[in-house]
Amino acid sequence: MAGQIGAVVLGLGALTLAPPARGQFLLVPVTGHGAAMIAVAAGHGARLVGLGPLPASIVVEGDRDRLAAPLRAEGVLMLAAPATGCRTTPESRA
């Protein structure tokens, strides 16, 4: 029973972090410092929204299918960006 509950909790957590097809994403550099992360995201149609809650992380808005492979190649993890916990720039709140 405890194993089933654990699997459900893990599955719900994964769904919460899974990026939507289109919208805001939290980009977290996993390998290196992610210096090229912004350029790669912008080059594939993403718009910078602001800083993320983790060191060196950012929040962008764009299309998951256009961003996933290029960001993965740069060692960047793409997660859903929940409204709470993600800092934004003053321009993004307008």
Salt bridges, closest charged atoms under 4 A:
GLU61 OE1 - ARG47 NH2 2.83
ASP65 OD1 - ARG64 NE 3.69
